[in-house]
Amino acid sequence: MAQLDLVVPVREAATNQQLRYALRSWRANLPHRRVWIVGHKPAWLGGVRHIPTRQTGTKYVNTTTAMRAACESPHVSDTFLYANDDMFVMDPLEEMPVLHRGPVREVEAYYAARASGSYLRGMRETRDLLVEHGHPDPLSYELHVPLPVDKAGMLAALDAGRALTVLHKRTAFGVLNRIGGERINDVKVLHRGPRFARDTPFLSTMPDSFAHGEVGRLIRSRFPSPSDYEYRGR
């Protein structure tokens, strides 16, 4: 199978150390062709392609803008890996599998018991949209791992959810395009402590857990050397 491009929406930030180490992990363990940074390109980044976008909306609107820009670019591979700057691949892969989080109804129940807000509202609105499109019990693809995406399918999902202010893009794409996949638990580590799954090839962090937590120390120790995506001395 031909290697795919990696597409990474990046918010405006000073240094973004999570992105630095995510790139190190992808270079070491995730086969890919080119890296496309969509949005903000930190000064230390080298050897990547860049699609600048305006970031004047919410983070959900900004990432939707970034995803549409990548899908509409003729230079990005027709199928690509959609990743965020806080996703780490800890073990070598031959190719990225398709993974999901189980039914949206179960993920919704998990979040509803802990919090409310725009993310949960967007999950429910996306679920309702998918039910209207003939998927009565849709799967959630809102995992903190890279996702294989085809441009035409993602654009169709973005168009279907155009009226939603917080579209769950991964889920809309995965369900509307019937991509299936294997179920895993989410790998996001929210805390500083040592209790997190270490028997998975994937990890994800919050800025605090990366900078001050045990999971961040593990990731930095695993990938101590700069990748060829970094200008030396920056």
N, C-alpha and C positions, 0 to 999 in steps of 0.2 A: 504493500500500500504506500502511495506517495505520501511524503511528510506534509503536514498541514501547517499553515501560518498560525501564529498565536496572536490573538487580538486582546488588548488589555486597555480598558478605559481607566484613565488616571486623573484623579482630581488635582486641583491646585494645592501644592504643599511644598514646604521648604526643602526637605531632603528625601523623605519617603524611604526609610530604611527597610520597611517591609518589602517594597518593590525590589530593592537591591538584592535581598536574599531570596525572594521568590524567583527572580531571574537566574540566580546561581543554581537554585534547585531545578529549574526547568532545563537549563543548559546541561546539567549533569544527568537528569533522569527522565525528561519528557521529550521524546523525539519531535522535532518541529523544523520548519523551513525558515521562516522569517518571523520576527517579532514586530507587531504594529502597536505603537503607543497612540491611543486616541484620546485627545484632550491635552493635558499638560505634560510636557517633557522636561523632567529634571535635568539640570546642567551636567550632572555626572554621567548621564546615559550616552552610550555610544553604540554604533553597530546595529541600530534599530531603525525602522521606518516610522514616520510620524504623520498623523492626521490631526491637525489642530481643530478644536471645536470651541464654540462659545459655551461657557459654563455660568449661565445667568439664572438658572432655575434651581429646583430642589435636586438633591442627589439622584432621585429617581428619574426626573426629567433629563438631567445631564447624561446619565448612563444610557437612556433611551436615544438621545441625540447621538451619542458616541456609537451605539450599535447600528443605528441607521446609516451613519457616515461610513462605517466599515463595510456594511453590506452593499452600499451604493458605490464603493470604490472599485474600479475595474482591476486594480492592482492586487487586491487581497484575494487569496485563493477562494474558490467557490465554496469549498467546505473549510472551515477553520476551527480552531479551539478558542472558545470564549473563556477567558480567565480574568480574575481580579488580582489586585496587587497584594492581597493578603492570603494567597493560596500557595501552599508549598507541596512539592512532590518529593517525598523523602526516600523512595526506593526506585530503582530503574524500572521503567515500563517499556514494553515493545510498542504499544500504542495506547492512547487514552480510551478507556472503556466508557460506555454510556451508563450513567448512574442516576438513580432517583432516590427520593426520600420516603416513598410510600404514598398512600392516599392523602390528598389535600385535607380531607376531613380530620385525619389524625394529627397532621401538623397544625391545623387551625386550633384544635382542642389544646394542644401543647402550649401554643402562644396565648390563647384566650385565658388560660389559667394563670399566666404570669404577667401579662402586660396588655396594653391596648395601644391605639395610635394608628398612624398612617400605614405602617407596614402590614398590620393585621387587617385593616380596612382594605388595603390593596389585595391581600390574599383572598379575602371574601369576594371582592368584586371580580377578580380574575377567575375564581371558581365559578361564580355565577355566569360569567361570559362563556366559559367552557361548557357549562351545562346547556346554555342556549345553543351552542354549536354541536350538541349531540353527544357530550361526554358526561354522563350523569355522576360518575365517581372518578374524577380525574386524579392523576398522579401529580405529586409535587417534584419539581426539579430544582428547588431552591436549596441546593447543597453548595458548600464552599469548596468546590473542586472544579477543575476545568470541564467544559461541556463541548462536545463536537456539535457544530452548528453549520447548516447550509444556508447560504445567503438568501435564496428565494423563499425558503421556508420561514426564516426569521422575519423577513420583510412582510410576508403575509400575516404573521403573528402580530407584528407591530401595527399593521393596518387594522387588524381585527380589534385590537385593544386601544385604538387611537383615542377613544373618549375617556379612558381611565387615567386618572392622575398618578396612580401608583400601580402600573402594570407589572405583574411578576413575569418578566420577559422569558426567563428560562422555562417556567412552567407552561406559559402560553405556547412557546415554540415546541416544547417536547410533546405536549398533549395534542395540539392541532396537527402535528406532523407524525404522530404515532411512532415515536422513536423507541419506545419500550425501555429496555435496560435492566440493570441489576439494582436491587435495593441495598442501601447502606445507611447507617446512622450519620448524621452530620458531624463534621470533624472540627467545628469551630471551638476554640478554647477561649473562654471569656475571663478566666481568673488567673491569678499568679501562681497558684499552688501546683504541686507535682502530680495531682491525680487527673490524668487524661490518657486516652488510648494511645499506646505506642506501637501497636501491632497492625497499624494501617499505613499504606503508602502515602496517605494524604494528611496534612495538618493545615489549620487556618488559625489566625490570631486576631485579636483586637490590638490597637496601638499600645495599650497598657500591658497586656499580657505578653506582647512581643518585647517591649522595652524592659519590663521589670519582672516578668514571670519565668517560671521554670521552662515553659514551652519555648519561649524566645531564646533562652540559653541553649536549649537543645538544638534549635535550628541554626543558631550562629556557630555552634561548635561543629555541626555537621558540614557546613559550607563556609569554611574560613577564608578561602582564596577568592579573589576577584574573578568574575567571569569576563569574557570578551565583550560583554555589554556595558562595561564600566571603563570610563577614562581613568587611567592610573593617577593616583594622587588626589582624587575628588571623592 
